[in-house]
């Protein structure tokens, strides 16, 4: 199986076995149904494509072991069996499953790498439940490495997270004064002459142990065209 498809929605398959399926989720595709959202989710695309998703005890949503924001692209794992769900959930809890992201952020850095160790809590703003850096929040750690500067305008970061809080990378980047390009919830309201329709955050790699075989697997999600286009504009 090379792709999942439902109508015009196409989701590339990066890896599949009896227990899990890894896909390259496009930006704009939500992972699951939420209030106010009737149709058009990753789980619906998978089920419509004939993929069995685990829906047993303790599972809130079929196959969903972890999540990506609707407008974040990249590697997503869905569980196809109880073994797949339990094993991957355990690897996430133990930090054995390693996630890496690419992010385009505003501004440049004096240092080449760093760690953001700032708790994140919930807050209500404009009628929405959002996240913010909050000393009373849950421990949250994000490591970053600068890959490239684009003049004084923006930087490309490689990011690893040790915790998986909701909106963690977006909140932490905003907290240090380098919000993600296109993130108008936690970042700037202007686009600084760069046309960006969503936050430039991409889950590009995920390493884990396959549940049944015990083999170490590393899945890479190629950058989507919109991310590549913004890189091209910045490089001019």
Backbone as CSV, one residue per row, in Angstrom:
resi,resn,N_x,N_y,N_z,CA_x,CA_y,CA_z,C_x,C_y,C_z
1,UNK,0.849,-1.187,0.000,0.000,0.000,0.000,0.888,1.241,0.000
2,UNK,0.696,2.090,-1.006,1.550,3.269,-1.170,0.880,4.547,-0.691
3,UNK,-0.451,4.558,-0.636,-1.141,5.760,-0.223,-2.539,5.435,0.289
4,UNK,-3.064,6.340,1.088,-4.448,6.312,1.513,-5.177,7.386,0.723
5,UNK,-6.432,7.127,0.391,-7.148,8.095,-0.439,-8.631,8.118,-0.067
6,UNK,-9.158,9.331,0.015,-10.587,9.543,0.204,-10.955,10.806,-0.547
7,UNK,-11.624,10.644,-1.703,-11.932,11.786,-2.544,-10.640,12.436,-2.996
8,UNK,-10.534,13.757,-2.854,-9.315,14.448,-3.296,-8.155,14.345,-2.309
9,UNK,-8.398,13.772,-1.132,-7.358,13.697,-0.103,-6.467,12.481,-0.341
10,UNK,-5.161,12.718,-0.465,-4.195,11.644,-0.669,-3.153,11.723,0.443
11,UNK,-2.939,10.597,1.126,-1.990,10.544,2.235,-0.954,9.463,1.941
12,UNK,0.302,9.826,1.702,1.344,8.834,1.415,1.593,7.911,2.615
13,UNK,1.766,6.627,2.335,2.118,5.646,3.363,3.634,5.499,3.388
14,UNK,4.232,5.648,4.560,5.683,5.570,4.718,6.136,4.209,5.216
15,UNK,5.277,3.532,5.975,5.624,2.228,6.561,4.327,1.572,6.990
16,UNK,4.258,0.241,6.821,3.075,-0.482,7.288,3.457,-1.908,7.643
17,UNK,2.930,-2.399,8.752,3.011,-3.821,9.085,1.686,-4.210,9.739
18,UNK,1.629,-5.373,10.361,0.360,-5.834,10.927,-0.084,-5.014,12.135
19,UNK,0.831,-4.278,12.734,0.531,-3.593,13.986,0.349,-2.088,13.860
20,UNK,1.077,-1.465,12.950,1.014,-0.011,12.827,1.109,0.413,11.366
21,UNK,0.715,1.649,11.124,0.918,2.260,9.818,1.452,3.667,10.058
22,UNK,2.499,4.041,9.322,3.077,5.380,9.408,2.779,6.106,8.107
23,UNK,2.263,7.312,8.220,1.892,8.083,7.037,2.527,9.468,7.103
24,UNK,2.554,10.144,5.968,3.006,11.527,5.884,1.750,12.399,5.820
25,UNK,1.286,12.857,6.973,0.041,13.617,7.045,0.211,14.982,6.397
26,UNK,-0.647,15.319,5.446,-0.554,16.657,4.867,-1.092,17.723,5.812
27,UNK,-0.576,18.938,5.694,-1.110,20.053,6.472,-2.561,20.294,6.073
28,UNK,-3.375,20.674,7.053,-4.786,20.940,6.800,-5.690,19.760,7.057
29,UNK,-5.099,18.576,7.245,-5.900,17.370,7.503,-5.896,17.076,8.993
30,UNK,-7.047,17.196,9.672,-7.089,16.872,11.102,-6.948,15.380,11.320
31,UNK,-6.448,15.003,12.479,-6.231,13.585,12.778,-7.538,12.891,13.121
32,UNK,-8.432,13.596,13.804,-9.661,12.970,14.284,-10.774,14.001,14.336
33,UNK,-11.997,13.522,14.502,-13.160,14.391,14.585,-13.173,15.126,15.912
34,UNK,-13.491,16.417,15.843,-13.584,17.243,17.038,-14.878,18.046,16.954
35,UNK,-15.313,18.676,18.049,-16.531,19.478,18.001,-16.490,20.505,16.875
36,UNK,-17.549,20.534,16.094,-17.617,21.470,14.979,-17.010,20.930,13.699
37,UNK,-16.410,19.735,13.759,-15.786,19.126,12.586,-16.540,17.840,12.270
38,UNK,-17.158,17.803,11.106,-18.040,16.687,10.777,-17.318,15.585,10.023
39,UNK,-16.504,15.960,9.056,-15.877,14.942,8.210,-14.506,15.413,7.763
40,UNK,-13.776,14.480,7.132,-12.484,14.815,6.571,-11.356,14.739,7.563
41,UNK,-11.111,13.561,8.124,-10.040,13.372,9.093,-9.110,12.257,8.628
42,UNK,-7.930,12.198,9.221,-6.971,11.147,8.882,-7.537,9.766,9.179
43,UNK,-8.194,9.619,10.316,-8.767,8.306,10.644,-9.820,7.903,9.623
44,UNK,-10.615,8.862,9.149,-11.617,8.539,8.132,-10.958,8.117,6.816
45,UNK,-9.892,8.804,6.444,-9.179,8.449,5.219,-8.604,7.039,5.321
46,UNK,-8.035,6.711,6.490,-7.464,5.374,6.683,-8.535,4.295,6.615
47,UNK,-9.630,4.490,7.308,-10.699,3.496,7.315,-11.316,3.342,5.931
48,UNK,-11.509,4.451,5.205,-12.077,4.398,3.859,-11.147,3.694,2.877
49,UNK,-9.846,3.672,3.203,-8.863,3.010,2.337,-8.679,1.543,2.694
50,UNK,-9.480,1.051,3.646,-9.432,-0.357,4.014,-8.440,-0.711,5.091
51,UNK,-7.919,0.284,5.797,-6.968,0.035,6.883,-7.728,-0.220,8.182
52,UNK,-7.449,-1.334,8.816,-8.046,-1.628,10.116,-7.314,-0.830,11.188
53,UNK,-8.065,-0.126,12.028,-7.486,0.643,13.121,-7.948,0.050,14.449
54,UNK,-7.023,-0.059,15.388,-7.337,-0.650,16.689,-8.293,0.257,17.464
55,UNK,-9.343,-0.346,17.984,-10.382,0.409,18.684,-10.809,-0.330,19.948
56,UNK,-9.809,-0.806,20.702,-10.098,-1.615,21.885,-10.162,-0.812,23.161
57,UNK,-10.063,-1.509,24.265,-10.175,-0.899,25.583,-9.068,0.133,25.804
58,UNK,-9.463,1.286,26.328,-8.503,2.345,26.633,-8.193,3.263,25.473
59,UNK,-8.759,2.987,24.295,-8.502,3.801,23.108,-9.626,4.825,22.952
60,UNK,-9.284,6.100,22.996,-10.290,7.149,22.855,-10.755,7.280,21.412
61,UNK,-9.817,7.157,20.474,-10.111,7.333,19.061,-9.436,6.212,18.284
62,UNK,-10.113,5.606,17.290,-9.566,4.461,16.573,-8.153,4.707,16.051
63,UNK,-7.207,3.874,16.521,-5.847,3.904,16.002,-4.961,5.024,16.482
64,UNK,-5.523,6.036,17.157,-4.748,7.235,17.478,-3.896,7.008,18.725
65,UNK,-2.575,6.981,18.543,-1.624,6.795,19.633,-0.978,8.123,20.020
66,UNK,-0.793,9.001,19.051,-0.262,10.344,19.293,-0.909,11.275,18.294
67,UNK,-0.592,12.565,18.353,-1.325,13.527,17.548,-0.398,14.563,16.933
68,UNK,-0.866,15.138,15.836,-0.254,16.312,15.235,-1.350,17.352,15.046
69,UNK,-1.003,18.622,15.205,-1.965,19.679,14.910,-2.439,19.563,13.468
70,UNK,-3.643,20.042,13.217,-4.203,19.986,11.868,-3.267,20.593,10.836
71,UNK,-2.651,21.728,11.159,-1.815,22.423,10.185,-0.332,22.102,10.301
72,UNK,0.004,21.068,11.063,1.372,20.540,11.088,1.417,19.299,10.204
73,UNK,2.389,19.233,9.332,2.528,18.096,8.424,3.541,17.099,8.986
74,UNK,3.577,15.905,8.376,4.636,14.963,8.703,4.203,13.617,9.228
75,UNK,5.164,12.910,9.844,4.984,11.515,10.235,3.923,11.370,11.322
76,UNK,2.960,10.505,11.060,1.953,10.123,12.046,1.873,8.602,12.081
77,UNK,1.766,8.054,13.283,1.573,6.617,13.461,0.132,6.347,13.869
78,UNK,-0.481,5.353,13.241,-1.789,4.859,13.656,-1.634,3.380,14.006
79,UNK,-2.282,2.956,15.072,-2.184,1.556,15.511,-3.225,0.695,14.812
80,UNK,-2.787,-0.478,14.366,-3.683,-1.415,13.685,-4.055,-2.598,14.569
81,UNK,-3.362,-2.763,15.680,-3.611,-3.895,16.575,-3.405,-3.459,18.014
82,UNK,-3.841,-4.324,18.942,-3.637,-4.037,20.363,-2.148,-3.972,20.680
83,UNK,-1.366,-4.889,20.082,0.080,-4.899,20.305,0.708,-3.614,19.795
84,UNK,0.262,-3.153,18.640,0.793,-1.926,18.081,0.471,-0.722,18.948
85,UNK,-0.755,-0.666,19.432,-1.172,0.476,20.265,-0.410,0.493,21.586
86,UNK,-0.348,-0.650,22.262,0.299,-0.726,23.571,1.798,-0.486,23.467
87,UNK,2.428,-1.097,22.462,3.883,-0.994,22.318,4.299,0.434,21.967
88,UNK,3.598,1.059,21.030,3.989,2.404,20.637,3.692,3.404,21.753
89,UNK,2.578,3.206,22.450,2.240,4.073,23.572,3.338,3.992,24.638
90,UNK,3.815,2.788,24.894,4.876,2.589,25.888,6.179,3.247,25.436
91,UNK,6.500,3.114,24.164,7.727,3.744,23.657,7.669,5.269,23.754
92,UNK,6.494,5.830,23.537,6.339,7.275,23.694,6.520,7.681,25.149
93,UNK,5.919,6.925,26.052,6.004,7.248,27.486,7.435,7.139,27.996
94,UNK,8.173,6.145,27.476,9.553,5.912,27.926,10.575,6.724,27.131
95,UNK,10.097,7.516,26.165,10.968,8.310,25.281,11.854,7.425,24.410
96,UNK,11.401,6.193,24.161,12.147,5.308,23.261,11.829,5.612,21.794
97,UNK,10.643,6.149,21.548,10.285,6.603,20.206,10.763,8.039,20.066
98,UNK,11.655,8.281,19.122,12.294,9.584,18.974,11.659,10.368,17.827
99,UNK,11.121,11.552,18.152,10.511,12.419,17.152,11.460,13.565,16.816
100,UNK,11.529,13.896,15.543,12.296,15.063,15.119,11.440,15.906,14.177
101,UNK,11.546,17.207,14.342,10.759,18.142,13.549,11.683,19.126,12.834
102,UNK,11.183,19.707,11.761,11.801,20.858,11.138,10.850,22.036,11.314
103,UNK,11.405,23.172,11.696,10.581,24.361,11.909,11.277,25.577,11.341
104,UNK,10.530,26.394,10.643,11.006,27.695,10.200,10.506,28.720,11.195
105,UNK,11.433,29.477,11.801,11.053,30.441,12.829,11.580,31.822,12.456
106,UNK,10.941,32.848,13.003,11.384,34.220,12.769,12.667,34.511,13.536
107,UNK,13.558,35.277,12.917,14.766,35.730,13.587,15.918,34.750,13.472
108,UNK,17.077,35.163,13.995,18.279,34.335,13.969,18.823,34.168,15.385
109,UNK,19.773,33.239,15.532,20.278,32.840,16.839,21.782,33.069,16.940
110,UNK,22.235,33.496,18.098,23.673,33.592,18.350,24.251,32.209,18.617
111,UNK,23.468,31.362,19.290,23.907,30.004,19.597,23.485,29.049,18.488
112,UNK,24.179,27.937,18.373,23.836,26.940,17.342,22.840,25.905,17.841
113,UNK,22.683,25.808,19.139,21.739,24.830,19.693,21.316,25.303,21.076
114,UNK,20.275,24.686,21.594,19.813,25.065,22.921,18.683,24.177,23.398
115,UNK,18.313,24.369,24.640,17.192,23.635,25.240,16.226,24.642,25.855
116,UNK,14.945,24.424,25.614,13.890,25.223,26.234,13.225,24.338,27.279
117,UNK,13.449,24.660,28.530,12.917,23.873,29.648,11.945,24.767,30.414
118,UNK,10.732,24.845,29.909,9.723,25.760,30.458,8.383,25.037,30.539
119,UNK,7.767,24.986,31.727,6.459,24.318,31.865,5.396,24.981,30.989
120,UNK,4.436,24.192,30.571,3.336,24.687,29.739,2.014,24.392,30.430
121,UNK,1.169,25.409,30.502,-0.155,25.254,31.077,-1.214,25.695,30.087
122,UNK,-2.473,25.565,30.470,-3.594,25.928,29.608,-4.134,27.294,29.998
123,UNK,-4.661,27.999,29.002,-5.283,29.294,29.254,-6.423,29.482,28.270
124,UNK,-7.369,30.328,28.609,-8.466,30.653,27.704,-8.233,32.037,27.122
125,UNK,-8.311,32.137,25.796,-8.110,33.415,25.123,-8.993,33.460,23.885
126,UNK,-9.692,34.560,23.725,-10.582,34.740,22.563,-11.551,33.578,22.423
127,UNK,-11.978,33.040,23.558,-12.936,31.946,23.542,-12.341,30.601,23.213
128,UNK,-11.003,30.521,23.112,-10.330,29.276,22.763,-9.490,28.784,23.935
129,UNK,-9.329,27.464,24.014,-8.421,26.877,24.992,-7.043,26.790,24.357
130,UNK,-6.109,27.618,24.836,-4.769,27.668,24.278,-3.753,27.248,25.328
131,UNK,-2.476,27.237,24.939,-1.394,26.887,25.858,-0.459,28.077,26.020
132,UNK,0.223,28.117,27.159,1.174,29.188,27.400,2.265,28.711,28.354
133,UNK,3.424,29.363,28.284,4.477,29.104,29.260,3.963,29.523,30.628
134,UNK,4.018,28.582,31.579,3.388,28.814,32.880,4.132,28.000,33.926
135,UNK,4.680,28.682,34.926,5.481,27.998,35.954,4.677,26.942,36.703
136,UNK,3.359,27.065,36.690,2.516,26.076,37.370,2.051,24.973,36.422
137,UNK,2.518,25.023,35.162,2.104,24.037,34.176,2.901,22.749,34.263
138,UNK,2.752,21.914,33.249,3.424,20.615,33.218,4.841,20.758,32.648
139,UNK,5.810,20.015,33.187,7.183,20.095,32.672,7.232,19.834,31.164
140,UNK,8.003,20.651,30.458,8.069,20.562,29.000,9.472,20.912,28.543
141,UNK,10.055,20.055,27.713,11.431,20.257,27.266,11.549,20.095,25.760
142,UNK,12.161,21.075,25.137,12.358,21.091,23.693,13.820,21.406,23.392
143,UNK,14.479,20.555,22.616,15.855,20.795,22.179,15.840,21.257,20.726
144,UNK,16.679,22.242,20.395,16.722,22.714,19.017,18.161,22.868,18.539
145,UNK,18.326,22.748,17.236,19.614,22.933,16.565,19.373,23.799,15.332
146,UNK,20.179,24.827,15.164,20.039,25.713,14.010,20.687,25.054,12.795
147,UNK,19.912,24.851,11.755,20.426,24.268,10.520,20.893,25.362,9.559
148,UNK,20.099,26.439,9.466,20.434,27.493,8.504,19.770,28.802,8.913
149,UNK,20.501,29.902,8.723,19.936,31.236,8.867,19.605,31.779,7.477
150,UNK,18.522,32.542,7.393,18.157,33.209,6.147,18.274,34.712,6.383
151,UNK,19.499,35.229,6.183,19.775,36.615,6.509,19.486,36.851,7.977
152,UNK,18.828,37.954,8.268,18.413,38.229,9.645,16.920,37.976,9.830
153,UNK,16.299,37.380,8.800,14.843,37.258,8.801,14.342,36.003,9.499
154,UNK,14.932,34.856,9.212,14.372,33.596,9.694,15.465,32.540,9.839
155,UNK,15.117,31.459,10.513,16.042,30.336,10.716,15.301,29.017,10.562
156,UNK,16.027,28.037,10.056,15.503,26.667,9.979,16.083,25.885,11.145
157,UNK,15.202,25.288,11.947,15.618,24.534,13.122,15.295,23.062,12.980
158,UNK,16.173,22.220,13.534,15.844,20.815,13.777,15.484,20.714,15.254
159,UNK,14.338,20.130,15.544,13.807,20.127,16.911,13.523,18.708,17.372
160,UNK,13.922,18.433,18.621,13.580,17.169,19.280,12.823,17.512,20.564
161,UNK,11.776,16.756,20.835,11.010,17.020,22.047,11.124,15.830,22.998
162,UNK,11.312,16.136,24.270,11.380,15.092,25.292,10.039,14.897,25.972
163,UNK,9.148,15.861,25.791,7.783,15.741,26.295,6.846,16.042,25.140
164,UNK,5.599,15.662,25.259,4.674,15.823,24.144,3.452,16.631,24.519
165,UNK,3.657,17.833,25.045,2.529,18.680,25.417,1.838,19.236,24.169
166,UNK,0.557,19.508,24.300,-0.189,20.111,23.208,0.435,21.448,22.820
167,UNK,0.715,21.624,21.525,1.286,22.859,20.972,2.661,23.184,21.560
168,UNK,3.374,22.162,22.063,4.619,22.419,22.790,5.638,23.216,21.975
169,UNK,5.932,22.770,20.759,6.960,23.431,19.962,6.535,24.859,19.641
170,UNK,5.284,25.045,19.308,4.779,26.372,18.949,4.871,27.322,20.146
171,UNK,4.482,26.845,21.320,4.527,27.679,22.520,5.971,27.998,22.912
172,UNK,6.837,26.986,22.886,8.227,27.199,23.284,8.956,28.147,22.321
173,UNK,8.730,27.998,21.026,9.386,28.895,20.068,8.905,30.330,20.275
174,UNK,7.627,30.491,20.522,7.094,31.820,20.799,7.689,32.390,22.082
175,UNK,7.851,31.533,23.090,8.355,31.972,24.393,9.764,32.561,24.288
176,UNK,10.612,31.981,23.429,11.992,32.478,23.310,12.107,33.596,22.274
177,UNK,10.969,34.070,21.778,10.988,35.193,20.848,11.219,34.823,19.408
178,UNK,11.051,33.541,19.058,11.238,33.065,17.686,10.032,32.226,17.260
179,UNK,8.856,32.848,17.147,7.658,32.074,16.777,7.797,31.465,15.390
180,UNK,7.059,30.403,15.182,7.092,29.694,13.903,6.410,30.534,12.830
181,UNK,7.027,30.598,11.659,6.429,31.318,10.538,5.033,30.765,10.250
182,UNK,4.078,31.664,10.084,2.724,31.255,9.755,1.873,30.865,10.942
183,UNK,2.433,30.923,12.147,1.666,30.575,13.344,1.056,31.854,13.910
184,UNK,-0.178,32.133,13.532,-0.816,33.370,13.950,-1.550,33.227,15.274
185,UNK,-1.519,32.044,15.865,-2.065,31.858,17.205,-1.030,32.233,18.254
186,UNK,0.210,31.748,18.065,1.264,32.002,19.042,2.352,32.936,18.518
187,UNK,2.177,33.425,17.284,3.218,34.240,16.689,2.727,35.590,16.232
188,UNK,3.275,36.056,15.118,2.988,37.385,14.622,1.722,37.402,13.793
189,UNK,1.055,38.532,13.779,-0.147,38.712,12.983,0.167,39.162,11.563
190,UNK,1.394,39.579,11.305,1.791,39.949,9.951,2.714,38.873,9.387
191,UNK,2.803,38.822,8.077,3.588,37.774,7.431,4.971,38.241,6.996
192,UNK,5.289,39.510,7.256,6.617,40.035,6.908,6.982,39.769,5.449
193,UNK,6.038,40.021,4.561,6.249,39.923,3.113,6.503,38.501,2.615
194,UNK,6.212,37.506,3.442,6.317,36.107,3.011,4.919,35.505,3.057
195,UNK,4.461,34.971,1.935,3.109,34.413,1.880,3.117,33.013,2.498
196,UNK,2.496,32.886,3.663,2.477,31.622,4.403,1.061,31.368,4.894
197,UNK,0.534,30.199,4.602,-0.860,29.923,4.926,-1.029,29.044,6.154
198,UNK,0.067,28.504,6.679,-0.029,27.676,7.883,1.314,27.683,8.581
199,UNK,1.358,27.195,9.835,2.632,27.203,10.547,3.628,26.266,9.865
200,UNK,4.852,26.758,9.709,5.898,25.996,9.028,6.567,25.024,10.006
201,UNK,5.825,23.990,10.353,6.281,22.946,11.270,5.996,21.597,10.636
202,UNK,7.042,20.759,10.549,6.934,19.475,9.856,7.609,18.385,10.676
203,UNK,6.864,17.335,11.010,7.423,16.175,11.716,8.140,15.306,10.685
204,UNK,9.460,15.452,10.586,10.150,14.844,9.445,10.722,13.457,9.730
205,UNK,10.902,13.076,10.995,11.479,11.761,11.273,10.913,11.185,12.563
206,UNK,10.761,9.876,12.567,10.288,9.171,13.758,10.988,7.814,13.815
207,UNK,11.669,7.565,14.930,12.366,6.289,15.128,11.664,5.513,16.232
208,UNK,11.466,4.218,15.992,10.768,3.374,16.957,11.125,1.921,16.710
209,UNK,10.729,1.072,17.637,10.919,-0.371,17.490,9.612,-0.983,17.034
210,UNK,9.646,-1.713,15.909,8.440,-2.362,15.401,7.925,-3.359,16.437
211,UNK,6.653,-3.299,16.802,6.112,-4.104,17.912,6.348,-5.601,17.796
212,UNK,6.092,-6.188,16.646,6.171,-7.649,16.516,7.579,-8.155,16.253
213,UNK,8.327,-7.467,15.383,9.646,-7.950,14.980,10.759,-7.492,15.915
214,UNK,10.544,-6.395,16.630,11.596,-5.848,17.479,12.683,-5.132,16.702
215,UNK,12.457,-4.906,15.414,13.433,-4.236,14.556,13.317,-2.721,14.730
216,UNK,14.472,-2.048,14.782,14.483,-0.589,14.860,14.103,-0.007,13.504
217,UNK,13.127,0.886,13.497,12.631,1.488,12.259,12.791,3.010,12.348
218,UNK,13.253,3.621,11.268,13.314,5.086,11.178,12.536,5.507,9.936
219,UNK,11.506,6.296,10.148,10.633,6.731,9.061,10.891,8.206,8.783
220,UNK,11.076,8.540,7.505,11.331,9.913,7.096,10.171,10.403,6.238
221,UNK,9.659,11.588,6.547,8.582,12.188,5.756,9.157,13.335,4.930
222,UNK,9.175,13.224,3.614,9.700,14.308,2.777,8.957,15.621,3.031
223,UNK,9.657,16.723,2.872,9.036,18.030,3.062,7.927,18.249,2.036
224,UNK,6.804,18.835,2.461,5.737,19.156,1.511,6.104,20.368,0.661
225,UNK,5.378,20.530,-0.440,5.729,21.576,-1.400,5.603,22.968,-0.813
226,UNK,4.629,23.216,0.061,4.488,24.566,0.602,5.689,24.944,1.462
227,UNK,6.235,23.995,2.197,7.419,24.233,3.031,8.625,24.517,2.135
228,UNK,8.768,23.717,1.076,9.871,23.908,0.126,9.780,25.274,-0.546
229,UNK,8.555,25.686,-0.880,8.367,26.986,-1.542,8.782,28.134,-0.640
230,UNK,8.430,28.071,0.643,8.813,29.123,1.581,10.333,29.155,1.759
231,UNK,10.966,27.988,1.829,12.423,27.937,1.887,13.046,28.631,0.680
232,UNK,12.457,28.392,-0.486,12.972,29.018,-1.717,12.855,30.524,-1.678
233,UNK,11.731,31.029,-1.174,11.533,32.475,-1.084,12.547,33.093,-0.117
234,UNK,12.754,32.460,1.022,13.686,32.977,2.023,15.129,32.960,1.532
235,UNK,15.451,31.995,0.685,16.834,31.839,0.205,17.207,32.838,-0.887
236,UNK,16.235,33.573,-1.410,16.536,34.508,-2.506,17.391,35.682,-2.036
